[in-house]
Amino acid sequence: MAIKRIPIDSVIVGMYLCGIDQSWLNTPFLLHRFPIKTQTDINKLKTCGILAIDIDTERGIDVPPPPAPIALEDQGAP
């Protein structure tokens, strides 16, 4: 398993949730291992006050890589 903890604001549909930063008793979720299928799933996590989740990148998608930096052309000296 490739487990990764990410902030709740980085969660996207298609990820596989395998843990949260709270007890399951404090959430409406019976299980804390399930695929994130809709934006509604993400909204429910946020309304529970969850700040970070653990994702399994082998069972769902990973956090997208940051965009590549844009190369600036050397303008030379004026």
Order of alpha helices (4+ residues) and beta strands (2+ residues): beta-beta-beta-alpha-beta
